[in-house]
Amino acid sequence: MLPLEREFRAFAAAPEGAVEGALLVSRLVHPDTDVAWCRARLCALAAQVGPSPSAVTLLDSLRVAGFRGAERYDDVGNSALELVLRTQRGIPISLAAVVIGVAEMLNLAPVGINFPGHFLVSLEGALSDPFTMTLIPPHERDERIAGSGVPAELALRPASPTDMVLRMLNNLRGLAGARADHALALELAEYQLMITTDALPVLLARADTWLALGAGLQAARELERALALTDHPALSARITERLREIAKQRRTLH
């Protein structure tokens, strides 16, 4: 059993919110995460916003407190909520967890937005960029949507707490792969499989990781699981062809 398997399965059964999900990810990155301190820090940040809170005053308060985007995206600490709260630096999605956590305490109706490439937050219906702690004016929103290459309804789709955790784990898995830490990448994907309702992309990624390790049999098992989950003809054909290639390579090796 993986170290946080029980906690992730419990989260999958009853996702309690974006902050609780971010704390789970924080514990993966930073096992000594002080959960009670993180919650208290979010409360303190909410208290600093002042009377008659609004989206603008919240973002201004967090920006004045020093929260802004990290200079290095490849630092795994950017995905650990405690470290983000202590350093006031993070990537868009971890800073979004801060914004959402504080906004929830102020009843500002925060909604995570699964925007391609750069996670955003809606506050009282206004789109904001947690990386800069600013509201996004309509013309810039339209430019970002046009640049994303996907329809507005997909670019601006709300992110559930589970969606946020999956995206944070994707970030960490990408960093692990870049370091050729394939064992960690497999472990992170296993956590994703515990909470996702769409296992197909995770299984395909795991197959790639097993192949990077030279483990063709394990890769084939992941691809067979993926094949059973899709009825898309083109994707089924690609997976089947990959299975043939793996089988051919294994016969050659033996």
N, C-alpha and C positions, 0 to 999 in steps of 0.2 A: 504494500500500500504506500502511495506517495504521502509525503509529510502533511499536506493540507487537503488530502482527498475528502475526508469527512466534511470539512468546512466548505469545499467547493460543491459537493453534492447537496449539502444543506442549502447553499445559496441558489443552486439550480432549482431546487424544489420551491423556494420562497425568496426570490431576490428582494432584499430589504431596501435597496436604494443605491445610487451611484457611489456615495461615500463608502458604504459597507463593501461594495465591490472593489473600490480602489484600495481599501485597507487590506483586502485579501491579496491583491496583487502586490501591495507594499510588503506584505509578509513573505511573499516569494522572493522578492529582491533583497529585502532587509529583514531577516528572520527576527531580529530584536525590535521590530516596530512597536512603539509604545502607543497602542490603540487609544488608551484613555487620554494621553496627552494630545493626540491628534484631534480627538473630539473636543477637548477643552480649548485647543487653539482655534478651531473653527468657531466656537462660541465667542471667544474673545474678539475675533475678527468681525463677527456680526455685531458685537456691542460697540465696535469702533465706528460703524457706519453712521450712526447718529439718528436723530428723529426723522420721521417721514421718509423712510428709505425709498429709493427708486433704483432702476437699473443703472442710471448714470452715477448716482452717489455711491452705489456699491462698487462699481468698477473703478471710480476715482479713488475710493478708500483703499482698495486692494493695490492699486497702482502706487499710491502714496506710501503704502506699507512696504513697497519694494518688489511686489510680485511682477515678474516679467519673464519673457521667453529665455530659455537657456541658450548659450552660445553653441554648445556641443549637443547634437542630437544623439550621438553614439554613446552617451553615458547612461548606463542602466539605472543609475540613481534618479534620473529624471522621471522614472515610472514608479518610484516609491513615494507614496503620499507623505510620509513623515519627513523624508529628506526634502521634498518640495516645500513643505510648510516651514521647515527650519532654514532653508537657503533662499526661499522666495524665487526659486528658478525651476522651470520645468518645461515640458513639451506641451503642445496645445491640449491634449486630452487629460494630462495630469493637472494642469492649471484649471481645466474645465471642472474637474472634480472639486477643486477648491471653490470656484465660483458657485457651483451647484450646491455644495454643502452650506455655504454662507447664505446664499439666496433662499434656500429652503427655510432657514431659521427666520428670515425676514418676510416670508410669504410672497416672494417675488415670482412665483410660478416658473422656475427654471426648467428648461427642457434641453437635453443634450441633442446636438444635431450632427448626424453622421456624415458630414460633408467630406467629399473625396479629398484625401491628402492633408486635410487640416481641420481638426475637430472644432466645432463652434458651439455656442450656447445661445438659446433664445431666453430672454428675460422679459416677462410681461409682453411677449409677442415681438420684442425688438431683438434683432440678431446682433450677437456680440462675438468678438474675437478674444478668447482668453489669453492668447499669446501676447497681445498688446494691451489687454484690459481696456478695450474701447468698443463702443458701438459701431456697427458697420452701416454706413448710410446706404439708402436704396440703390444709388447708382453703382456703388462698389459691390453691393450684393449681386446685382445683375451681371456685372463684369466677372465676378468670381464664378457665377453659375455658367456663364458662357464659356469661360476658360476651363471648366471642369469636364466639358464634353459629354455631360449627361443631362437629361431633362430636369427641370427645377424640382419636380415632385420626388425625384430620386436624390438629387443633390441635397435637398433640405429635409430629408426624411428624419423623423425623430429617432433617437437612440435610447433603447431601454437600458437599465442598469446592466443587464446581461450583455447587450451589444457593446457597451463601454468596456466591460471586462474582456470580452473577446478581442476587441481592437487593441487594448493594452497588451494582451498576451501576444497578438500578432506582431506588435512592435518589438517586444522582447525576443520573440522567436526569430525575427529578422536579424536582430543584433547578434544572437547566438549563432545563426547561420553564417554571418559575416566573419565571425571569429572561428569558424569551423568547429564550434562546440556542438556537435551533432547530438550528443547525449542530452544536453540541456534542451535543445530544440525539440527532441522527441518528448521530453517530460512536459514542456510547456504545451505542446499539442495535445498531450494526454489530458491535461487540465481543461483544454478547450473542448475536447470531446465529452467531458463530464457535464458541460453546461449548455452546449449548442443544440439547436434544433435542426441545424443544417450541417451534418458531419462531412458531406462530400468534399468541400474544399480543404478541410483539415486532413482528411485521409489522403488526398492527392499530395498535399505538402509532406505528410509523413512518408509517403512512398519515395518522394525525392530525397528525403533525409536518409532513409535506409539505403538508397542507392549510393549516396555520397559516402556511406560507410562500407560499401561493397557487400551489403547484405541483400542479395537479390530475392531470396525466399521470403524475407519479412516484407520487402517492397511489394512482392506479388500478392501477399496476403492483404495488404492495405488496398491495393488496386482492385482486388476481387471484392472487397467490402464496398469500395466506391462504385464499382460496376453494378452491384445489386441495388444501389440507391438512385441510379439515374435511368430515365427513359428517353433521354435526349440522344437521337441517333448519331449525330456527329461526335459527341463526347464519348458515347459508348464505343464507337469505332476507334477513337484515339486510345482509350483505355485498353481495349482488346489488343490493339497493335503493340502497345507497350508491354502487355503481358507476353505476347509472342516473342518480342525482342529479349525480354528477361529470360524466358524459357530457353531461347536459342543460346544465350550467353552461358547459362548454367550448363547446358549440354556440352558446350565447347570446353568449359572449365573442367568438366568431369570426364 
